[in-house]
């Protein structure tokens, strides 16, 4: 998003951006990079077995309320941003 761009549908929509450096320890297995949990909810940044990077959040009843998926796969153990 460029500065001054129209935010209609973005600020209150279902688009998002995540910026993070990561390096996989094992490119052939599910791998959790970051997570946080309370008694009421939890959040994960992970690689699933399909090699896509996922951001997921769940509410207190276990319902997924957020899922963001990378546009490409990561099948190596190099550093990425």
PyMOL commands that set and color helices and strands:
alter all, ss='L'
color gray80, all
select strands_A, chain A and resi 22-23+31-37+42-47+52-58+64-73+79-80
alter strands_A, ss='S'
color yellow, strands_A
deselect
rebuild
show_as cartoon
